[in-house]
């Protein structure tokens, strides 16, 4: 156990050192703290974005899902990746261009448009705080589960350790420290995942033996189109496409786009992002199924990865695995904390927008709130993540599209879009329809219909009073 702790501690110190090194480029300004001065190179922004996306949900929640349902979990990955790719291709560059034109340092400010429509800004900032605070708490829970499974520590210990580490380098270096450490953490994450996957497949006897064993236990685990969803396979799989499109509403990912050095860097960043994201997602699915074979009686599927690591790997690699899970949680939680800080100082209290100290105080406050949620929430990691992701997607996502494309948007219509999107999501869940289709697509459709209706009913523009050439006014 000493070797496990030593390896884990060494990785945590490495991340802290990288975060500290980033402060050498720090400038005491809000734009530097929140967007790194819009000077991040494509490769670094891409690695940070993929590390932020590959949260503790991947190590804990997604592997747990694959453990539970087997090969059909592939459709979550397919839908998520395709939806995400569409947004990178169509929207991200426009976000980078227009956010700089508006001098927007946060997503809510961007949503407020060039006119800085306060109703939209305030409502979206409140939504960011509510859902990203929950999301950050889920990351702290994920890290805690890993520590509990491997080291046997009380769950609150892991939550507190994660919060302290996230606060340390976020408070010191802002988003630049977050991005630098994310890049390092992305390598630890993928190496940890690959190491355990190889050991597991060797122990099982390869892919063929894995599929054969799962088929013997339950044929549905190996049927690609199997689904016990109430509406069948099609709507269930389509719902995960909405999950990928839901990246539109995630301030943590959009902030990476907004921090790029140039708009033309977006396509190259997208290539690097998916070159990392796709194989990582695939590995989580195979590893989840391997855990089902090697740990068939596991009570909590979300503990599959740390439990398997403890049983299969030498202690040094167990420590690295624990560091990989913690890297995943921190790379997402720090981004979420900083996005919430931006919502407070840039959006809710714009008089503090240029106050560097106020941004750091906000970071401290948000971290404490996320810590409290993580300590007292009783939902699993997967449930918390999907809830927060959907909430941000259906409220902010449709407005992001409108702003990115430069379409007209009044304050009242923007607010109505967010309210209807959220109401649709909650109604969908309350009626139990989420079992048939993830609620993002219905929520976004509701918001989109509001925009279409508002556009159709808008007053015609007033006749121009400007003189044409040759006419007197």
C-alpha positions as CSV (number, residue, x, y, z in Angstrom):
1,X,0.0,0.0,0.0
2,X,2.9,2.3,0.6
3,X,4.0,2.1,-3.0
4,X,0.4,2.9,-4.1
5,X,0.3,6.1,-2.0
6,X,3.9,7.0,-3.1
7,X,3.1,6.8,-6.8
8,X,-0.2,8.6,-6.4
9,X,1.4,11.4,-4.4
10,X,4.2,11.7,-6.9
11,X,1.7,12.3,-9.7
12,X,-0.2,14.8,-7.7
13,X,3.0,16.7,-7.0
14,X,3.8,16.7,-10.7
15,X,0.5,18.2,-11.5
16,X,0.9,20.8,-8.8
17,X,4.4,21.7,-10.1
18,X,3.1,22.1,-13.7
19,X,0.3,24.4,-12.4
20,X,2.9,26.4,-10.4
21,X,5.1,26.7,-13.5
22,X,2.2,28.1,-15.5
23,X,2.1,31.1,-13.1
24,X,5.4,32.4,-14.5
25,X,3.3,33.6,-17.5
26,X,0.5,34.9,-15.4
27,X,-0.7,38.5,-15.7
28,X,-2.8,40.1,-13.0
29,X,-5.9,40.6,-15.1
30,X,-9.3,39.1,-15.4
31,X,-8.9,38.2,-19.1
32,X,-5.7,36.3,-18.3
33,X,-7.2,34.6,-15.2
34,X,-10.3,33.5,-17.2
35,X,-9.1,33.1,-20.8
36,X,-5.3,33.0,-20.6
37,X,-5.2,36.2,-22.6
38,X,-6.7,34.4,-25.6
39,X,-3.3,33.1,-26.4
40,X,-3.5,29.3,-26.0
41,X,-2.0,27.2,-28.9
42,X,-4.3,24.7,-30.7
43,X,-2.6,21.6,-29.4
44,X,-2.7,22.7,-25.8
45,X,-6.3,23.9,-25.9
46,X,-7.3,20.5,-27.6
47,X,-5.6,18.4,-24.9
48,X,-7.2,20.5,-22.2
49,X,-10.6,20.2,-23.8
50,X,-10.4,16.5,-24.1
51,X,-9.1,16.1,-20.5
52,X,-12.0,18.3,-19.3
53,X,-14.5,16.2,-21.3
54,X,-13.0,12.9,-20.2
55,X,-14.0,13.5,-16.6
56,X,-14.4,11.2,-13.7
57,X,-17.6,10.2,-15.5
58,X,-15.5,8.3,-18.0
59,X,-13.5,6.4,-15.4
60,X,-16.4,5.8,-13.0
61,X,-19.7,6.3,-14.7
62,X,-19.1,5.2,-18.3
63,X,-17.2,2.1,-17.3
64,X,-20.0,1.3,-14.8
65,X,-22.5,1.6,-17.6
66,X,-20.6,-0.7,-19.9
67,X,-20.3,-3.1,-17.0
68,X,-24.1,-3.1,-16.6
69,X,-25.3,-3.3,-20.2
70,X,-22.3,-4.4,-22.2
71,X,-21.7,-3.7,-25.9
72,X,-24.9,-1.6,-26.4
73,X,-23.1,1.1,-24.4
74,X,-21.1,1.7,-27.6
75,X,-24.1,3.8,-28.8
76,X,-23.6,6.3,-26.1
77,X,-20.1,6.8,-27.4
78,X,-21.1,6.9,-31.1
79,X,-23.9,9.4,-30.5
80,X,-21.8,11.6,-28.2
81,X,-18.8,11.7,-30.6
82,X,-20.9,12.4,-33.7
83,X,-22.9,15.1,-32.0
84,X,-19.7,16.7,-30.6
85,X,-18.0,16.5,-34.0
86,X,-20.9,18.4,-35.6
87,X,-20.5,21.2,-33.1
88,X,-16.7,21.4,-33.6
89,X,-17.2,21.6,-37.4
90,X,-20.1,24.1,-37.5
91,X,-20.0,26.2,-34.3
92,X,-16.7,26.5,-32.4
93,X,-15.0,28.8,-34.8
94,X,-17.9,31.3,-34.8
95,X,-17.8,31.2,-31.0
96,X,-14.1,32.1,-31.0
97,X,-14.7,35.0,-33.5
98,X,-17.8,36.5,-31.9
99,X,-16.7,36.2,-28.3
100,X,-13.6,38.3,-29.1
101,X,-15.7,40.8,-31.0
102,X,-17.9,41.2,-28.0
103,X,-15.0,41.1,-25.5
104,X,-16.8,38.3,-23.7
105,X,-14.8,36.6,-21.1
106,X,-17.5,34.2,-20.0
107,X,-20.2,32.2,-21.7
108,X,-23.1,34.1,-20.1
109,X,-21.6,37.4,-21.3
110,X,-21.3,35.9,-24.8
111,X,-25.0,34.8,-24.7
112,X,-25.9,38.4,-23.7
113,X,-24.8,39.5,-27.2
114,X,-23.2,42.8,-28.2
115,X,-26.0,44.6,-26.4
116,X,-25.1,42.9,-23.1
117,X,-28.7,41.9,-22.5
118,X,-28.8,41.7,-18.7
119,X,-31.8,39.3,-18.4
120,X,-30.1,36.7,-20.5
121,X,-26.7,37.2,-18.8
122,X,-28.1,36.9,-15.3
123,X,-30.3,33.9,-15.9
124,X,-27.5,32.0,-17.8
125,X,-25.1,32.8,-15.0
126,X,-27.4,31.4,-12.4
127,X,-27.9,28.3,-14.5
128,X,-24.1,27.9,-14.8
129,X,-23.7,28.1,-11.0
130,X,-26.4,25.6,-10.3
131,X,-25.5,23.0,-12.9
132,X,-21.7,23.4,-13.0
133,X,-21.6,23.3,-9.2
134,X,-23.4,20.0,-9.3
135,X,-21.1,18.8,-12.1
136,X,-18.0,19.7,-10.1
137,X,-19.4,17.9,-7.1
138,X,-19.8,14.8,-9.2
139,X,-16.1,14.9,-10.1
140,X,-15.1,15.2,-6.5
141,X,-17.3,12.2,-5.8
142,X,-15.7,10.2,-8.6
143,X,-12.2,10.8,-7.1
144,X,-13.5,9.9,-3.7
145,X,-14.9,6.6,-4.9
146,X,-11.5,5.6,-6.3
147,X,-9.7,6.4,-3.1
148,X,-12.3,4.5,-1.0
149,X,-12.1,1.4,-3.3
150,X,-8.3,1.3,-3.4
151,X,-7.1,2.7,-0.1
152,X,-10.1,2.1,2.1
153,X,-10.3,5.7,3.2
154,X,-13.5,7.4,4.2
155,X,-15.3,8.9,1.3
156,X,-15.1,12.5,2.7
157,X,-11.3,12.3,2.6
158,X,-11.1,11.9,-1.1
159,X,-13.6,14.7,-1.6
160,X,-11.6,17.1,0.5
161,X,-8.3,16.1,-1.1
162,X,-9.7,16.7,-4.6
163,X,-11.2,20.1,-3.6
164,X,-7.9,21.3,-2.1
165,X,-5.8,20.3,-5.1
166,X,-8.3,21.9,-7.6
167,X,-8.4,25.1,-5.5
168,X,-4.7,25.2,-5.2
169,X,-3.7,25.5,-8.8
170,X,-6.9,27.1,-10.1
171,X,-6.6,29.9,-7.4
172,X,-2.9,30.4,-8.2
173,X,-2.9,30.4,-12.0
174,X,-6.5,30.6,-13.3
175,X,-7.4,28.9,-16.5
176,X,-3.7,28.8,-17.7
177,X,-2.8,26.6,-14.8
178,X,-5.9,24.5,-15.5
179,X,-5.0,24.1,-19.2
180,X,-1.4,23.2,-18.5
181,X,-2.2,20.6,-15.9
182,X,-5.1,19.3,-18.1
183,X,-2.6,18.6,-20.8
184,X,-0.3,16.6,-18.5
185,X,-3.3,14.8,-16.9
186,X,-4.6,13.7,-20.3
187,X,-1.4,11.7,-20.8
188,X,-1.7,10.1,-17.4
189,X,-5.3,9.3,-18.0
190,X,-4.9,7.5,-21.3
191,X,-1.8,5.6,-20.1
192,X,-3.6,4.5,-17.0
193,X,-6.7,3.4,-19.0
194,X,-4.5,1.5,-21.6
195,X,-2.4,-0.2,-19.0
196,X,-5.4,-1.7,-17.2
197,X,-7.1,-2.6,-20.4
198,X,-4.1,-4.6,-21.6
199,X,-3.7,-6.4,-18.3
200,X,-7.4,-7.3,-18.3
201,X,-7.6,-8.6,-21.8
202,X,-4.5,-10.7,-21.2
203,X,-6.1,-12.2,-18.1
204,X,-9.3,-13.0,-20.0
205,X,-7.6,-14.4,-23.1
206,X,-8.3,-11.7,-25.6
207,X,-11.4,-10.1,-27.3
208,X,-12.8,-13.4,-28.4
209,X,-12.8,-14.9,-24.9
210,X,-14.3,-11.7,-23.6
211,X,-17.3,-11.8,-25.9
212,X,-17.8,-15.5,-25.5
213,X,-17.9,-15.2,-21.7
214,X,-20.3,-12.3,-21.8
215,X,-22.5,-14.1,-24.3
216,X,-22.7,-17.1,-22.0
217,X,-23.6,-15.0,-19.0
218,X,-26.2,-12.9,-20.9
219,X,-26.5,-12.7,-24.7
220,X,-27.9,-9.2,-24.5
221,X,-24.5,-8.0,-23.3
222,X,-23.0,-8.8,-26.7
223,X,-25.8,-7.7,-29.0
224,X,-25.0,-4.3,-30.5
225,X,-28.6,-3.4,-31.0
226,X,-30.0,-4.8,-27.7
227,X,-32.0,-2.4,-25.6
228,X,-34.6,-2.7,-22.9
229,X,-35.6,0.9,-23.2
230,X,-39.4,1.4,-23.3
231,X,-39.4,2.8,-26.8
232,X,-36.9,0.4,-28.2
233,X,-33.3,0.8,-29.5
234,X,-33.8,3.7,-32.0
235,X,-35.0,6.6,-29.7
236,X,-32.6,5.4,-27.0
237,X,-29.6,5.6,-29.3
238,X,-30.7,8.8,-30.9
239,X,-30.9,10.4,-27.4
240,X,-27.1,10.0,-27.1
241,X,-26.6,12.1,-30.2
242,X,-28.2,14.9,-28.2
243,X,-25.6,14.1,-25.5
244,X,-22.8,15.0,-27.9
245,X,-24.6,18.1,-29.3
246,X,-25.0,19.1,-25.6
247,X,-21.4,20.2,-25.7
248,X,-22.9,23.5,-26.9
249,X,-24.0,24.3,-23.4
250,X,-20.8,23.4,-21.5
251,X,-18.9,26.5,-20.5
252,X,-15.8,24.4,-19.6
253,X,-15.4,23.3,-23.2
254,X,-16.4,26.6,-24.8
255,X,-13.9,28.5,-22.6
256,X,-11.1,26.4,-24.3
257,X,-12.4,27.6,-27.7
258,X,-12.6,31.2,-26.6
259,X,-9.0,31.0,-25.3
260,X,-7.4,29.9,-28.6
261,X,-4.8,32.2,-30.1
262,X,-6.6,32.5,-33.5
263,X,-10.0,31.5,-34.9
264,X,-8.2,29.5,-37.6
265,X,-6.8,27.2,-34.9
266,X,-10.2,25.7,-34.3
267,X,-10.0,23.0,-37.0
268,X,-6.6,21.8,-36.0
269,X,-7.6,21.8,-32.3
270,X,-10.6,19.7,-33.3
271,X,-8.5,17.1,-35.1
272,X,-6.2,16.7,-32.0
273,X,-9.3,16.6,-29.7
274,X,-10.9,13.7,-31.5
275,X,-7.7,11.8,-32.1
276,X,-7.5,11.6,-28.3
277,X,-11.2,11.4,-27.4
278,X,-12.3,8.5,-29.7
279,X,-9.8,5.9,-28.6
280,X,-10.2,6.8,-25.0
281,X,-14.0,6.4,-25.2
282,X,-13.6,3.1,-26.9
283,X,-11.2,1.8,-24.2
284,X,-13.7,2.7,-21.5
285,X,-16.4,0.5,-23.1
286,X,-14.1,-2.5,-23.6
287,X,-12.7,-2.2,-20.1
288,X,-16.2,-2.0,-18.6
289,X,-17.1,-5.3,-20.3
290,X,-13.8,-6.8,-19.1
291,X,-14.6,-5.8,-15.6
292,X,-18.0,-7.6,-15.9
293,X,-16.1,-10.8,-16.7
294,X,-13.4,-10.5,-14.1
295,X,-15.6,-9.1,-11.3
296,X,-19.0,-10.6,-12.0
297,X,-20.4,-10.1,-8.5
298,X,-19.5,-6.4,-8.0
299,X,-22.1,-4.6,-6.0
300,X,-21.4,-1.1,-7.4
301,X,-20.5,-1.0,-11.1
302,X,-19.1,2.5,-10.6
303,X,-16.3,0.9,-8.6
304,X,-15.3,-1.5,-11.4
305,X,-12.2,0.2,-12.5
306,X,-10.5,0.9,-9.2
307,X,-11.4,-2.5,-7.9
308,X,-10.0,-4.3,-10.9
309,X,-6.8,-2.2,-10.8
310,X,-6.3,-3.3,-7.2
311,X,-6.7,-7.0,-8.1
312,X,-4.7,-7.1,-11.3
313,X,-1.9,-4.5,-11.2
314,X,1.3,-4.2,-9.3
315,X,1.2,-1.5,-6.6
316,X,3.1,1.1,-8.6
317,X,0.6,0.9,-11.4
318,X,-2.3,0.9,-9.0
319,X,-1.0,4.3,-7.7
320,X,-0.8,5.5,-11.3
321,X,-4.3,4.3,-12.0
322,X,-5.5,6.2,-9.0
323,X,-3.7,9.2,-10.2
324,X,-5.4,8.8,-13.6
325,X,-8.8,8.8,-12.1
326,X,-8.0,11.8,-10.0
327,X,-6.5,13.5,-13.0
328,X,-9.8,13.0,-14.8
329,X,-11.8,14.5,-11.9
330,X,-9.5,17.5,-11.4
331,X,-9.2,18.4,-15.1
332,X,-12.9,18.8,-15.2
333,X,-13.6,20.2,-11.7
334,X,-11.0,23.0,-12.0
335,X,-12.6,24.1,-15.3
336,X,-16.0,24.1,-13.8
337,X,-14.9,26.0,-10.8
338,X,-13.3,28.7,-13.0
339,X,-16.4,28.9,-15.2
340,X,-18.5,29.5,-12.1
341,X,-16.1,32.1,-10.9
342,X,-16.5,33.9,-14.3
343,X,-20.3,33.7,-13.9
344,X,-20.1,35.5,-10.6
345,X,-17.6,38.3,-11.4
346,X,-18.3,38.8,-15.1
347,X,-22.0,38.3,-15.2
348,X,-23.8,38.6,-11.8
349,X,-21.6,41.4,-10.5
350,X,-20.1,43.1,-13.6
351,X,-18.7,45.9,-11.4
352,X,-16.1,43.2,-10.4
353,X,-15.3,42.1,-13.9
354,X,-11.9,43.7,-14.0
355,X,-11.1,42.9,-10.4
356,X,-8.4,40.2,-10.4
357,X,-8.7,39.6,-6.6
358,X,-12.5,39.2,-6.8
359,X,-12.1,36.5,-9.4
360,X,-9.8,34.5,-7.0
361,X,-12.2,35.0,-4.1
362,X,-15.1,33.7,-6.3
363,X,-13.0,30.6,-7.1
364,X,-12.6,29.9,-3.4
365,X,-16.3,30.3,-2.8
366,X,-17.4,28.1,-5.6
367,X,-15.0,25.4,-4.5
368,X,-16.5,25.4,-1.0
369,X,-20.0,25.1,-2.5
370,X,-19.0,22.1,-4.7
371,X,-17.3,20.5,-1.8
372,X,-20.5,20.8,0.3
373,X,-22.6,19.3,-2.5
374,X,-20.2,16.4,-3.0
375,X,-20.2,15.6,0.7
376,X,-24.0,15.5,1.1
377,X,-25.3,14.4,-2.3
378,X,-26.5,10.8,-2.4
379,X,-26.8,10.3,-6.2
380,X,-24.2,8.3,-8.2
381,X,-21.6,10.0,-10.5
382,X,-23.3,9.0,-13.7
383,X,-26.7,10.4,-12.5
384,X,-25.2,13.7,-11.4
385,X,-23.1,14.2,-14.6
386,X,-26.0,13.4,-17.0
387,X,-28.3,15.7,-15.0
388,X,-25.9,18.6,-15.1
389,X,-24.8,18.1,-18.7
390,X,-28.5,18.0,-19.8
391,X,-29.4,21.1,-17.8
392,X,-26.7,23.2,-19.4
393,X,-27.3,21.8,-22.8
394,X,-31.0,22.6,-23.0
395,X,-30.7,26.0,-21.5
396,X,-27.5,27.5,-22.8
397,X,-27.0,25.4,-26.0
398,X,-29.8,26.8,-28.2
399,X,-28.8,30.4,-27.3
400,X,-25.2,29.6,-28.1
401,X,-26.2,28.5,-31.6
402,X,-28.2,31.7,-32.2
403,X,-25.3,33.9,-31.0
404,X,-22.6,32.0,-32.8
405,X,-24.6,32.3,-36.1
406,X,-25.2,36.0,-35.6
407,X,-29.0,35.6,-35.7
408,X,-31.3,38.2,-34.1
409,X,-32.4,37.6,-30.5
410,X,-34.4,39.7,-28.2
411,X,-33.9,39.5,-24.4
412,X,-37.4,38.2,-23.9
413,X,-37.1,35.4,-26.5
414,X,-33.6,34.4,-25.1
415,X,-35.0,34.1,-21.6
416,X,-38.0,32.2,-22.8
417,X,-35.8,29.7,-24.7
418,X,-33.9,28.9,-21.6
419,X,-37.0,28.6,-19.4
420,X,-38.8,26.4,-21.9
421,X,-35.7,24.2,-22.5
422,X,-35.4,23.7,-18.7
423,X,-39.1,23.1,-18.2
424,X,-39.1,20.5,-21.0
425,X,-36.2,18.7,-19.5
426,X,-37.8,18.6,-16.0
427,X,-41.2,17.5,-17.5
428,X,-39.5,14.8,-19.5
429,X,-37.8,13.5,-16.4
430,X,-40.9,13.7,-14.2
431,X,-42.9,11.7,-16.7
432,X,-40.2,9.0,-16.7
433,X,-39.5,9.5,-20.4
434,X,-35.8,9.7,-19.9
435,X,-35.6,5.9,-19.9
436,X,-36.7,6.0,-23.5
437,X,-34.6,8.9,-24.7
438,X,-32.0,11.2,-23.0
439,X,-33.8,14.5,-22.5
440,X,-31.4,16.9,-24.3
441,X,-33.0,16.6,-27.8
442,X,-36.5,17.2,-26.5
443,X,-35.3,20.1,-24.4
444,X,-33.4,21.7,-27.3
445,X,-36.3,21.2,-29.6
446,X,-38.6,23.0,-27.2
447,X,-36.1,25.9,-27.0
448,X,-35.8,26.0,-30.8
449,X,-39.5,26.1,-31.2
450,X,-39.7,29.1,-28.9
451,X,-37.1,30.9,-31.1
452,X,-38.9,30.0,-34.2
453,X,-42.2,31.3,-32.8
454,X,-40.6,34.5,-31.5
455,X,-39.0,35.1,-34.8
456,X,-42.2,34.6,-36.7
457,X,-44.2,36.9,-34.4
458,X,-41.5,39.7,-34.1
459,X,-42.6,43.1,-35.2
460,X,-41.4,44.1,-38.7
461,X,-38.5,46.5,-38.8
462,X,-39.5,50.2,-38.8
463,X,-39.1,51.9,-42.2
464,X,-35.7,53.5,-42.7
465,X,-35.5,57.2,-42.2
466,X,-32.2,57.4,-43.9
467,X,-32.1,59.3,-47.2
468,X,-31.1,57.5,-50.4
469,X,-28.6,59.1,-52.7
470,X,-30.1,62.0,-54.6
471,X,-33.0,62.6,-52.1
472,X,-33.4,65.2,-49.5
473,X,-34.0,64.1,-46.0
